[in-house]
Amino acid sequence: MTNPEAESFAELIADCADIPAALRTRGQDLPGQRAASPWEVDDATFAQVSNLEEFV
């Protein structure tokens, strides 16, 4: 089954309104955002860009 593209915002809104309520309601809440790990640069990574200014 293929759905044609909506040609106007009104048609898009009408298409979205046709989505069953079971698919529009929230299920379980998503887990909270985790803190990012701190960045660490090892010697191998630093070596890849140590002479970068020569190429720029």
HTML snippet that shows the backbone in 3Dmol.js (N, CA, C, O; Angstrom):
<script src="https://3Dmol.org/build/3Dmol-min.js"></script>
<div id="view" style="width:600px;height:400px;position:relative"></div>
<script>
const pdb = `
ATOM      1  N   MET A   1       0.851  -1.177   0.000  1.00  0.00           N
ATOM      2  CA  MET A   1       0.000   0.000   0.000  1.00  0.00           C
ATOM      3  C   MET A   1       0.887   1.227   0.000  1.00  0.00           C
ATOM      4  O   MET A   1       1.827   1.322   0.789  1.00  0.00           O
ATOM      5  N   THR A   2       0.595   2.154  -0.870  1.00  0.00           N
ATOM      6  CA  THR A   2       1.348   3.395  -0.906  1.00  0.00           C
ATOM      7  C   THR A   2       0.417   4.554  -0.632  1.00  0.00           C
ATOM      8  O   THR A   2      -0.755   4.532  -1.008  1.00  0.00           O
ATOM      9  N   ASN A   3       0.947   5.560   0.025  1.00  0.00           N
ATOM     10  CA  ASN A   3       0.169   6.758   0.319  1.00  0.00           C
ATOM     11  C   ASN A   3       0.716   7.898  -0.522  1.00  0.00           C
ATOM     12  O   ASN A   3       1.920   8.154  -0.497  1.00  0.00           O
ATOM     13  N   PRO A   4      -0.128   8.579  -1.257  1.00  0.00           N
ATOM     14  CA  PRO A   4       0.362   9.712  -2.029  1.00  0.00           C
ATOM     15  C   PRO A   4       0.766  10.853  -1.098  1.00  0.00           C
ATOM     16  O   PRO A   4       0.248  10.978   0.012  1.00  0.00           O
ATOM     17  N   GLU A   5       1.679  11.666  -1.558  1.00  0.00           N
ATOM     18  CA  GLU A   5       2.119  12.816  -0.778  1.00  0.00           C
ATOM     19  C   GLU A   5       0.973  13.816  -0.634  1.00  0.00           C
ATOM     20  O   GLU A   5       0.190  14.015  -1.563  1.00  0.00           O
ATOM     21  N   ALA A   6       0.884  14.435   0.527  1.00  0.00           N
ATOM     22  CA  ALA A   6      -0.122  15.485   0.743  1.00  0.00           C
ATOM     23  C   ALA A   6       0.265  16.700  -0.098  1.00  0.00           C
ATOM     24  O   ALA A   6       1.442  17.043  -0.201  1.00  0.00           O
ATOM     25  N   GLU A   7      -0.715  17.333  -0.687  1.00  0.00           N
ATOM     26  CA  GLU A   7      -0.448  18.487  -1.544  1.00  0.00           C
ATOM     27  C   GLU A   7      -0.707  19.811  -0.846  1.00  0.00           C
ATOM     28  O   GLU A   7      -0.454  20.871  -1.417  1.00  0.00           O
ATOM     29  N   SER A   8      -1.214  19.763   0.393  1.00  0.00           N
ATOM     30  CA  SER A   8      -1.440  20.992   1.154  1.00  0.00           C
ATOM     31  C   SER A   8      -1.340  20.656   2.641  1.00  0.00           C
ATOM     32  O   SER A   8      -1.400  19.490   3.032  1.00  0.00           O
ATOM     33  N   PHE A   9      -1.187  21.691   3.459  1.00  0.00           N
ATOM     34  CA  PHE A   9      -1.145  21.478   4.898  1.00  0.00           C
ATOM     35  C   PHE A   9      -2.479  20.932   5.399  1.00  0.00           C
ATOM     36  O   PHE A   9      -2.504  20.090   6.296  1.00  0.00           O
ATOM     37  N   ALA A  10      -3.563  21.393   4.840  1.00  0.00           N
ATOM     38  CA  ALA A  10      -4.880  20.912   5.258  1.00  0.00           C
ATOM     39  C   ALA A  10      -5.006  19.413   5.009  1.00  0.00           C
ATOM     40  O   ALA A  10      -5.536  18.681   5.845  1.00  0.00           O
ATOM     41  N   GLU A  11      -4.521  18.963   3.863  1.00  0.00           N
ATOM     42  CA  GLU A  11      -4.582  17.539   3.550  1.00  0.00           C
ATOM     43  C   GLU A  11      -3.659  16.748   4.484  1.00  0.00           C
ATOM     44  O   GLU A  11      -4.009  15.645   4.903  1.00  0.00           O
ATOM     45  N   LEU A  12      -2.498  17.295   4.810  1.00  0.00           N
ATOM     46  CA  LEU A  12      -1.581  16.640   5.731  1.00  0.00           C
ATOM     47  C   LEU A  12      -2.195  16.522   7.121  1.00  0.00           C
ATOM     48  O   LEU A  12      -2.094  15.475   7.759  1.00  0.00           O
ATOM     49  N   ILE A  13      -2.829  17.588   7.588  1.00  0.00           N
ATOM     50  CA  ILE A  13      -3.489  17.564   8.897  1.00  0.00           C
ATOM     51  C   ILE A  13      -4.619  16.540   8.902  1.00  0.00           C
ATOM     52  O   ILE A  13      -4.791  15.808   9.877  1.00  0.00           O
ATOM     53  N   ALA A  14      -5.377  16.488   7.835  1.00  0.00           N
ATOM     54  CA  ALA A  14      -6.470  15.510   7.745  1.00  0.00           C
ATOM     55  C   ALA A  14      -5.918  14.088   7.757  1.00  0.00           C
ATOM     56  O   ALA A  14      -6.488  13.201   8.393  1.00  0.00           O
ATOM     57  N   ASP A  15      -4.802  13.874   7.050  1.00  0.00           N
ATOM     58  CA  ASP A  15      -4.192  12.539   7.048  1.00  0.00           C
ATOM     59  C   ASP A  15      -3.726  12.166   8.446  1.00  0.00           C
ATOM     60  O   ASP A  15      -3.903  11.025   8.874  1.00  0.00           O
ATOM     61  N   CYS A  16      -3.135  13.108   9.159  1.00  0.00           N
ATOM     62  CA  CYS A  16      -2.651  12.833  10.516  1.00  0.00           C
ATOM     63  C   CYS A  16      -3.814  12.572  11.468  1.00  0.00           C
ATOM     64  O   CYS A  16      -3.692  11.768  12.393  1.00  0.00           O
ATOM     65  N   ALA A  17      -4.925  13.236  11.249  1.00  0.00           N
ATOM     66  CA  ALA A  17      -6.097  13.034  12.102  1.00  0.00           C
ATOM     67  C   ALA A  17      -6.671  11.634  11.923  1.00  0.00           C
ATOM     68  O   ALA A  17      -7.364  11.129  12.807  1.00  0.00           O
ATOM     69  N   ASP A  18      -6.388  11.008  10.791  1.00  0.00           N
ATOM     70  CA  ASP A  18      -6.885   9.654  10.525  1.00  0.00           C
ATOM     71  C   ASP A  18      -6.040   8.570  11.194  1.00  0.00           C
ATOM     72  O   ASP A  18      -6.411   7.397  11.156  1.00  0.00           O
ATOM     73  N   ILE A  19      -4.920   8.935  11.802  1.00  0.00           N
ATOM     74  CA  ILE A  19      -4.073   7.947  12.480  1.00  0.00           C
ATOM     75  C   ILE A  19      -4.821   7.458  13.709  1.00  0.00           C
ATOM     76  O   ILE A  19      -5.309   8.273  14.491  1.00  0.00           O
ATOM     77  N   PRO A  20      -4.924   6.153  13.897  1.00  0.00           N
ATOM     78  CA  PRO A  20      -5.667   5.623  15.050  1.00  0.00           C
ATOM     79  C   PRO A  20      -5.106   6.138  16.376  1.00  0.00           C
ATOM     80  O   PRO A  20      -3.899   6.335  16.515  1.00  0.00           O
ATOM     81  N   ALA A  21      -5.988   6.351  17.339  1.00  0.00           N
ATOM     82  CA  ALA A  21      -5.593   6.887  18.643  1.00  0.00           C
ATOM     83  C   ALA A  21      -4.574   5.995  19.333  1.00  0.00           C
ATOM     84  O   ALA A  21      -3.709   6.492  20.055  1.00  0.00           O
ATOM     85  N   ALA A  22      -4.661   4.689  19.126  1.00  0.00           N
ATOM     86  CA  ALA A  22      -3.721   3.765  19.763  1.00  0.00           C
ATOM     87  C   ALA A  22      -2.287   4.041  19.321  1.00  0.00           C
ATOM     88  O   ALA A  22      -1.345   3.765  20.065  1.00  0.00           O
ATOM     89  N   LEU A  23      -2.116   4.577  18.129  1.00  0.00           N
ATOM     90  CA  LEU A  23      -0.779   4.888  17.638  1.00  0.00           C
ATOM     91  C   LEU A  23      -0.328   6.285  18.038  1.00  0.00           C
ATOM     92  O   LEU A  23       0.863   6.589  17.981  1.00  0.00           O
ATOM     93  N   ARG A  24      -1.259   7.134  18.440  1.00  0.00           N
ATOM     94  CA  ARG A  24      -0.911   8.513  18.792  1.00  0.00           C
ATOM     95  C   ARG A  24      -0.692   8.717  20.282  1.00  0.00           C
ATOM     96  O   ARG A  24      -0.092   9.714  20.685  1.00  0.00           O
ATOM     97  N   THR A  25      -1.169   7.789  21.109  1.00  0.00           N
ATOM     98  CA  THR A  25      -1.025   7.966  22.549  1.00  0.00           C
ATOM     99  C   THR A  25       0.352   7.517  22.986  1.00  0.00           C
ATOM    100  O   THR A  25       0.982   6.669  22.354  1.00  0.00           O
ATOM    101  N   ARG A  26       0.797   8.094  24.064  1.00  0.00           N
ATOM    102  CA  ARG A  26       2.118   7.765  24.581  1.00  0.00           C
ATOM    103  C   ARG A  26       2.056   6.436  25.323  1.00  0.00           C
ATOM    104  O   ARG A  26       1.113   6.153  26.061  1.00  0.00           O
ATOM    105  N   GLY A  27       3.068   5.650  25.109  1.00  0.00           N
ATOM    106  CA  GLY A  27       3.203   4.408  25.861  1.00  0.00           C
ATOM    107  C   GLY A  27       4.042   4.705  27.087  1.00  0.00           C
ATOM    108  O   GLY A  27       3.752   5.636  27.839  1.00  0.00           O
ATOM    109  N   GLN A  28       5.053   3.933  27.280  1.00  0.00           N
ATOM    110  CA  GLN A  28       5.947   4.163  28.397  1.00  0.00           C
ATOM    111  C   GLN A  28       6.742   5.446  28.163  1.00  0.00           C
ATOM    112  O   GLN A  28       7.062   5.807  27.031  1.00  0.00           O
ATOM    113  N   ASP A  29       7.049   6.118  29.269  1.00  0.00           N
ATOM    114  CA  ASP A  29       7.882   7.306  29.161  1.00  0.00           C
ATOM    115  C   ASP A  29       9.299   6.903  28.778  1.00  0.00           C
ATOM    116  O   ASP A  29       9.786   5.841  29.167  1.00  0.00           O
ATOM    117  N   LEU A  30       9.943   7.759  28.018  1.00  0.00           N
ATOM    118  CA  LEU A  30      11.323   7.505  27.646  1.00  0.00           C
ATOM    119  C   LEU A  30      12.227   7.750  28.845  1.00  0.00           C
ATOM    120  O   LEU A  30      11.906   8.574  29.702  1.00  0.00           O
ATOM    121  N   PRO A  31      13.336   7.056  28.916  1.00  0.00           N
ATOM    122  CA  PRO A  31      14.246   7.298  30.042  1.00  0.00           C
ATOM    123  C   PRO A  31      14.831   8.701  29.953  1.00  0.00           C
ATOM    124  O   PRO A  31      14.902   9.293  28.876  1.00  0.00           O
ATOM    125  N   GLY A  32      15.244   9.218  31.097  1.00  0.00           N
ATOM    126  CA  GLY A  32      15.815  10.563  31.128  1.00  0.00           C
ATOM    127  C   GLY A  32      17.147  10.621  30.405  1.00  0.00           C
ATOM    128  O   GLY A  32      17.781   9.598  30.144  1.00  0.00           O
ATOM    129  N   GLN A  33      17.553  11.830  30.091  1.00  0.00           N
ATOM    130  CA  GLN A  33      18.799  12.029  29.380  1.00  0.00           C
ATOM    131  C   GLN A  33      19.979  11.759  30.311  1.00  0.00           C
ATOM    132  O   GLN A  33      19.980  12.185  31.466  1.00  0.00           O
ATOM    133  N   ARG A  34      20.969  11.055  29.802  1.00  0.00           N
ATOM    134  CA  ARG A  34      22.161  10.746  30.605  1.00  0.00           C
ATOM    135  C   ARG A  34      23.215  11.821  30.393  1.00  0.00           C
ATOM    136  O   ARG A  34      23.264  12.465  29.345  1.00  0.00           O
ATOM    137  N   ALA A  35      24.050  12.003  31.396  1.00  0.00           N
ATOM    138  CA  ALA A  35      25.159  12.951  31.275  1.00  0.00           C
ATOM    139  C   ALA A  35      26.185  12.383  30.294  1.00  0.00           C
ATOM    140  O   ALA A  35      26.442  11.180  30.273  1.00  0.00           O
ATOM    141  N   ALA A  36      26.756  13.255  29.497  1.00  0.00           N
ATOM    142  CA  ALA A  36      27.761  12.830  28.531  1.00  0.00           C
ATOM    143  C   ALA A  36      29.071  12.511  29.245  1.00  0.00           C
ATOM    144  O   ALA A  36      29.428  13.145  30.238  1.00  0.00           O
ATOM    145  N   SER A  37      29.763  11.532  28.724  1.00  0.00           N
ATOM    146  CA  SER A  37      31.073  11.203  29.276  1.00  0.00           C
ATOM    147  C   SER A  37      32.066  12.295  28.899  1.00  0.00           C
ATOM    148  O   SER A  37      31.964  12.869  27.815  1.00  0.00           O
ATOM    149  N   PRO A  38      33.018  12.590  29.766  1.00  0.00           N
ATOM    150  CA  PRO A  38      34.011  13.612  29.410  1.00  0.00           C
ATOM    151  C   PRO A  38      34.875  13.133  28.249  1.00  0.00           C
ATOM    152  O   PRO A  38      35.133  11.940  28.094  1.00  0.00           O
ATOM    153  N   TRP A  39      35.316  14.091  27.440  1.00  0.00           N
ATOM    154  CA  TRP A  39      36.157  13.768  26.300  1.00  0.00           C
ATOM    155  C   TRP A  39      37.549  13.431  26.773  1.00  0.00           C
ATOM    156  O   TRP A  39      38.080  14.052  27.694  1.00  0.00           O
ATOM    157  N   GLU A  40      38.128  12.449  26.137  1.00  0.00           N
ATOM    158  CA  GLU A  40      39.515  12.097  26.395  1.00  0.00           C
ATOM    159  C   GLU A  40      40.200  11.898  25.054  1.00  0.00           C
ATOM    160  O   GLU A  40      39.682  11.209  24.176  1.00  0.00           O
ATOM    161  N   VAL A  41      41.359  12.503  24.906  1.00  0.00           N
ATOM    162  CA  VAL A  41      42.120  12.372  23.671  1.00  0.00           C
ATOM    163  C   VAL A  41      43.364  11.565  23.987  1.00  0.00           C
ATOM    164  O   VAL A  41      44.184  11.958  24.817  1.00  0.00           O
ATOM    165  N   ASP A  42      43.494  10.428  23.313  1.00  0.00           N
ATOM    166  CA  ASP A  42      44.690   9.619  23.551  1.00  0.00           C
ATOM    167  C   ASP A  42      45.782  10.020  22.559  1.00  0.00           C
ATOM    168  O   ASP A  42      45.542  10.823  21.658  1.00  0.00           O
ATOM    169  N   ASP A  43      46.958   9.470  22.726  1.00  0.00           N
ATOM    170  CA  ASP A  43      48.102   9.837  21.883  1.00  0.00           C
ATOM    171  C   ASP A  43      47.868   9.499  20.417  1.00  0.00           C
ATOM    172  O   ASP A  43      48.291  10.252  19.539  1.00  0.00           O
ATOM    173  N   ALA A  44      47.209   8.390  20.136  1.00  0.00           N
ATOM    174  CA  ALA A  44      46.949   8.000  18.747  1.00  0.00           C
ATOM    175  C   ALA A  44      46.029   9.004  18.056  1.00  0.00           C
ATOM    176  O   ALA A  44      46.247   9.355  16.896  1.00  0.00           O
ATOM    177  N   THR A  45      45.013   9.461  18.760  1.00  0.00           N
ATOM    178  CA  THR A  45      44.098  10.452  18.190  1.00  0.00           C
ATOM    179  C   THR A  45      44.813  11.777  17.977  1.00  0.00           C
ATOM    180  O   THR A  45      44.640  12.414  16.938  1.00  0.00           O
ATOM    181  N   PHE A  46      45.601  12.191  18.933  1.00  0.00           N
ATOM    182  CA  PHE A  46      46.346  13.443  18.811  1.00  0.00           C
ATOM    183  C   PHE A  46      47.321  13.373  17.647  1.00  0.00           C
ATOM    184  O   PHE A  46      47.500  14.365  16.939  1.00  0.00           O
ATOM    185  N   ALA A  47      47.950  12.234  17.432  1.00  0.00           N
ATOM    186  CA  ALA A  47      48.914  12.083  16.346  1.00  0.00           C
ATOM    187  C   ALA A  47      48.255  12.260  14.974  1.00  0.00           C
ATOM    188  O   ALA A  47      48.913  12.690  14.027  1.00  0.00           O
ATOM    189  N   GLN A  48      46.975  11.935  14.860  1.00  0.00           N
ATOM    190  CA  GLN A  48      46.282  12.072  13.573  1.00  0.00           C
ATOM    191  C   GLN A  48      46.122  13.524  13.161  1.00  0.00           C
ATOM    192  O   GLN A  48      46.029  13.819  11.970  1.00  0.00           O
ATOM    193  N   VAL A  49      46.089  14.432  14.118  1.00  0.00           N
ATOM    194  CA  VAL A  49      45.861  15.843  13.798  1.00  0.00           C
ATOM    195  C   VAL A  49      47.014  16.743  14.206  1.00  0.00           C
ATOM    196  O   VAL A  49      46.891  17.965  14.125  1.00  0.00           O
ATOM    197  N   SER A  50      48.130  16.175  14.644  1.00  0.00           N
ATOM    198  CA  SER A  50      49.231  16.993  15.169  1.00  0.00           C
ATOM    199  C   SER A  50      49.802  17.921  14.118  1.00  0.00           C
ATOM    200  O   SER A  50      50.226  19.027  14.454  1.00  0.00           O
ATOM    201  N   ASN A  51      49.830  17.516  12.863  1.00  0.00           N
ATOM    202  CA  ASN A  51      50.388  18.363  11.806  1.00  0.00           C
ATOM    203  C   ASN A  51      49.310  18.898  10.871  1.00  0.00           C
ATOM    204  O   ASN A  51      49.586  19.205   9.711  1.00  0.00           O
ATOM    205  N   LEU A  52      48.117  19.007  11.360  1.00  0.00           N
ATOM    206  CA  LEU A  52      46.988  19.428  10.525  1.00  0.00           C
ATOM    207  C   LEU A  52      47.188  20.809   9.940  1.00  0.00           C
ATOM    208  O   LEU A  52      46.780  21.057   8.805  1.00  0.00           O
ATOM    209  N   GLU A  53      47.816  21.732  10.694  1.00  0.00           N
ATOM    210  CA  GLU A  53      47.985  23.094  10.194  1.00  0.00           C
ATOM    211  C   GLU A  53      48.816  23.136   8.901  1.00  0.00           C
ATOM    212  O   GLU A  53      48.718  24.105   8.148  1.00  0.00           O
ATOM    213  N   GLU A  54      49.625  22.114   8.630  1.00  0.00           N
ATOM    214  CA  GLU A  54      50.397  22.067   7.382  1.00  0.00           C
ATOM    215  C   GLU A  54      49.497  21.863   6.179  1.00  0.00           C
ATOM    216  O   GLU A  54      49.859  22.253   5.069  1.00  0.00           O
ATOM    217  N   PHE A  55      48.331  21.258   6.372  1.00  0.00           N
ATOM    218  CA  PHE A  55      47.438  20.957   5.263  1.00  0.00           C
ATOM    219  C   PHE A  55      46.354  22.012   5.079  1.00  0.00           C
ATOM    220  O   PHE A  55      45.669  22.019   4.057  1.00  0.00           O
ATOM    221  N   VAL A  56      46.194  22.881   6.031  1.00  0.00           N
ATOM    222  CA  VAL A  56      45.115  23.866   5.943  1.00  0.00           C
ATOM    223  C   VAL A  56      45.576  25.106   5.241  1.00  0.00           C
ATOM    224  O   VAL A  56      44.800  26.047   5.074  1.00  0.00           O
TER     225      VAL A  56
END
`;
const viewer = $3Dmol.createViewer("view");
viewer.addModel(pdb, "pdb");
viewer.setStyle({}, {cartoon: {color: "spectrum"}});
viewer.zoomTo();
viewer.render();
</script>
